[in-house]
Amino acid sequence: MPHIVIEYFCDEGLDRQAVLNRALETAVASGAMNRADIKVRLLPSEAILMGDGRGSFLHVTISLLAGRSDAVKLALAEAMTSALRGLCPQIGAISTDIRDMNPACYKKSLLD
């Protein structure tokens, strides 16, 4: 925890490592989470059909343990969307959604 999942589709090349790094650094800079806890994943979409005719997208889902204020989550969503727009000006649509995870139901196991 937290989990940052970036779904994407683009015909043009995408600097995947740069996207991963930018997402990580933006999350850390937000102050809403600790670097050591963050997991960032990039998931390509095989094909898309967008009703507005756009041909590429990045959608970021950030899952956090519940407890952060709406203001903190909004600032994080705005920062993430802006940071990725700056890195990927060619992408047709970029969006970010923040999800709360229930701490009573979230479990993990780490290998020592």
SVG drawing of the C-alpha trace seen along z (x, -y; Angstrom):
<svg xmlns="http://www.w3.org/2000/svg" viewBox="-19 -20 33 34">
<polyline fill="none" stroke="black" stroke-width="0.4" points="0.0,0.0 -0.4,-2.5 -1.0,-1.0 -0.7,-3.1 -2.0,-1.4 -1.7,-3.1 -3.7,-1.7 -2.7,-3.0 -3.1,-2.8 -1.2,-4.7 0.0,-3.9 3.0,-6.1 5.9,-5.1 5.5,-5.6 8.5,-5.9 7.3,-3.4 10.1,-3.9 9.7,-7.6 5.9,-7.2 6.6,-4.9 9.3,-7.2 7.1,-10.3 4.2,-8.6 6.4,-7.5 8.0,-10.9 4.7,-12.8 3.2,-10.5 6.2,-11.0 6.1,-14.8 2.4,-14.9 3.3,-14.0 0.3,-11.6 2.5,-8.5 6.0,-7.2 8.2,-6.2 9.0,-2.7 5.3,-1.8 4.4,-2.8 3.9,-0.2 3.5,-1.5 2.3,0.7 1.8,0.0 -0.9,2.0 -1.2,1.8 -4.7,2.1 -4.8,4.2 -7.4,2.1 -9.7,-0.9 -12.7,-2.6 -13.4,-6.1 -16.7,-7.7 -15.1,-11.1 -12.7,-9.8 -9.5,-10.1 -7.0,-7.4 -4.9,-7.2 -5.2,-7.4 -3.6,-7.1 -5.8,-6.3 -4.3,-6.3 -6.0,-4.5 -4.4,-5.2 -5.6,-3.0 -4.9,-4.3 -5.9,-3.1 -8.9,-5.2 -8.3,-8.2 -7.0,-10.9 -9.1,-14.0 -10.8,-14.8 -8.5,-17.9 -5.4,-15.7 -6.8,-13.2 -7.9,-16.0 -4.5,-17.6 -2.9,-14.2 -5.2,-13.6 -4.5,-17.0 -0.8,-16.7 -0.6,-13.2 -2.7,-14.2 -0.7,-17.4 2.7,-15.6 1.7,-12.9 0.3,-15.5 3.7,-17.3 5.5,-14.1 3.0,-12.8 1.7,-15.8 0.7,-13.5 -1.8,-11.4 -5.4,-12.1 -6.9,-11.7 -5.2,-11.5 -7.2,-10.9 -6.6,-10.0 -9.0,-8.4 -8.3,-8.0 -9.8,-4.9 -10.0,-4.3 -9.1,-0.8 -10.7,0.5 -7.9,1.0 -9.9,3.7 -10.0,5.8 -6.6,5.0 -4.0,7.6 -0.5,8.2 2.4,10.6 6.0,9.5 8.9,11.8 11.7,10.9"/>
</svg>
